[in-house]
Amino acid sequence: MSRDKIMRVLWESEYFISENTLTVNVNRLRSKLEDIGLKNLIVTKKSQGYMIP
């Protein structure tokens, strides 16, 4: 899923949302998933977005 689509769905707006906001939240989610044994569940596709293989 593309970063733009994720931002539109989650925040329902593109105003005042920086690219860094999504990156920080994805990293926090990854950390929580790793804590429960789901390492590398979310994969970054450079210049495309994120995917769950």
N, C-alpha and C positions, 0 to 999 in steps of 0.2 A: 504494500500500500504506500502511496506516495506521502511525503511529509506534508504537502499542501492539503491533501485530502484528510489526513489525520487532524490537522489543525482546524480545518473547517468543521469537521464532525464534532470534535471535542469542545471547541470554543465558540462554535457557531458564528465566528467572525474572524476576519484577518486583521482587525484593527488592534494596535497596541500589543500584539503578540510577536515576540522576537523568535527567531530560529532557535536561539539558545534555550528558550523555555521548553520546547519539545525535547531537545537533547537532554536537558537535565531530568525531565520527567521519565524519559525512556531509561536513562541510566539508573534512576531510583527504582524503577520497576524491575529492571534486570537484577539489581542487587537483592531485592526481596524475593525474586524467583530463585536466585542462587541459594538463598538461605533455606529454601524448602527443597533443594536438590534438583532444580530445573535450570542447570547451567546451559548457556548458549541457546536458549529457547527463542530469543528474538535476535535476528541477524540483520545487520545493516547492509543494504545494497547501495554502494556508493553512487551518488547522484540520482538515486531512484527513490529510496525510502527504506522501509523495514519489511521483513517477512518472517513468518514462522514456518520453518522447513517441515 
